Amino acid sequence: MLARLSVLDRFLPVWIVAAMALGLLLGRVVPGLDDALSAVEVGSVSLPIAVGLLLMMYPVLAKVRYSETSRVTADRRLLVSSLVLNWLVGPALMFTLAWVLLPDQPEHRTGLVIVGLARCIAMVLIWNDLSCGDREAAAVLVAINSVFQILAFAALGWFYLQVLPGWLGLETTSAEFSVGAIVVSVLVFLGIPLLAGFLTRTLGERARGRAWYEGTFLPRIGPIALYGLLFTIVVLFALQGDAITSQPGDVARIALPLLAYFVIMFGGSFALGKAIGLSYAKTSTLSFTATGNNFELAIAVAIGTFGATSGQALAGVVGPLIEVPVLVAFVHVALWAGWRFFPGDSTVPARAGGPR
């Protein structure tokens, strides 16, 4: 029943919208707040955002049963589908939408291409957990994406900004990406919480057993993830609040291809998972890991390459403005689709339990 959920869980979409509004308001009305929040950076990301991301990811990764990840690595349908969606379909789709819907906006278009190349390795774990996706699969796919991000981000940026537009007779864009900054981003925002989660489960189960760990310890630390999510959203939008609210026309134009991208990627990924015979939990995980983007990396790259006031940076900033509420909505879409299209699947959560 809905009454069984905590107030935080029950009204999570409301809290997220409120956090976005609060962040935008703070960024707009508090002079110098953005400079203060970005005064200290970790891997080109503001320290407060880094703290929020780590708090957000640690409880989720502490829930993963690492001893069961071998069943995920053995599922070639899941792994191949994820790689194709993340590194072939996603960037190509964002490139296409950016050129079709923003043909006269080269800076915004470039920013969106960068967003499409930055595959999510952080916040997607929250969406997956809320939709009752496969935690072990999410951990494995996020780890794989992090490796590909280090190896392929710069090469794909060169391809989609210079090579492919040249082949098509379109305008090309020169950009240099710091591989070092990408490595630091992955090591900090995935490596630290992943190691902490692994050690917590290993030592916790060894000391008190799995029953205590999953029945007593995890429920105690679980809310930290959602508090970290809300804190991250407030800080993120406080940092960029002025840029968003001062250019509503540009924000609206950038939002259109982003919205189309999220809808197409999520719907297509979910349909693919169902078509190839994945369970609900793995289908949900496949969909969210393919749809989400690493907005903190995209913003850092855009600012570092083109400047904080550039159109490319604005496109990166608008990314989470659209992604956060849309993917929260997709959590409920995934649950509805599980009940509707996966009858008899043991991984589909009971209706009474809601998204948690």
PyMOL commands that set and color helices and strands:
alter all, ss='L'
color gray80, all
select helices_A, chain A and resi 2-4+7-10+12-29+33-37+47-62+66-68+70-73+76-101+106-117+124-130+135-167+179-208+210-245+248-275+280-291+295-306+311-341+351-353
alter helices_A, ss='H'
color red, helices_A
select strands_A, chain A and resi 41-42+45-46
alter strands_A, ss='S'
color yellow, strands_A
deselect
rebuild
show_as cartoon
